Amino acid sequence: MLENEFPPSLNIEDIKIKISEISQKPLDLHPQEFENVHSDLNRVLSGIDGL
């Protein structure tokens, strides 16, 4: 999957799950995981009218 593509069904609930799973991953992966979440949030929120 290309970086600028995301699953069409990606929503806020999916992102909340991703956030909760970060603590289960090795600490050195946390920064990249939070960057991924930030990117996902930007894409999902940009799909909302007026944002």
C-alpha positions in Angstrom: 0.0 0.0 0.0 1.3 3.4 -0.9 1.9 5.9 2.0 -0.8 8.3 0.7 -3.4 5.5 0.5 -5.5 4.2 3.4 -8.2 1.7 3.8 -11.5 3.2 2.8 -13.1 1.9 6.0 -10.5 3.6 8.2 -12.4 5.6 10.9 -11.8 7.1 14.3 -12.7 3.9 16.1 -9.9 2.1 14.1 -7.5 4.8 15.1 -8.5 4.5 18.8 -7.7 0.8 18.6 -4.3 1.5 17.0 -3.5 3.9 19.8 -4.4 1.4 22.5 -2.2 -1.2 20.9 0.9 1.0 20.9 1.7 0.2 24.5 2.0 -3.5 23.6 4.7 -2.8 21.1 8.5 -2.3 21.8 9.3 1.2 23.1 11.6 2.0 20.2 8.6 1.6 17.8 6.4 4.1 19.6 7.5 7.2 17.8 6.8 5.7 14.4 3.5 4.3 15.6 2.4 7.7 16.8 3.5 9.3 13.5 1.3 6.7 11.7 -1.6 7.5 14.0 -1.1 11.2 13.3 -1.1 10.6 9.6 -4.2 8.4 9.8 -6.0 11.1 11.8 -5.1 13.8 9.3 -6.5 11.6 6.4 -9.7 10.7 8.3 -10.4 14.3 9.5 -9.7 15.8 6.1 -12.6 13.8 4.8 -15.0 15.6 7.2 -16.7 18.6 5.6 -15.4 21.9 6.9 -12.1 20.6 8.2 
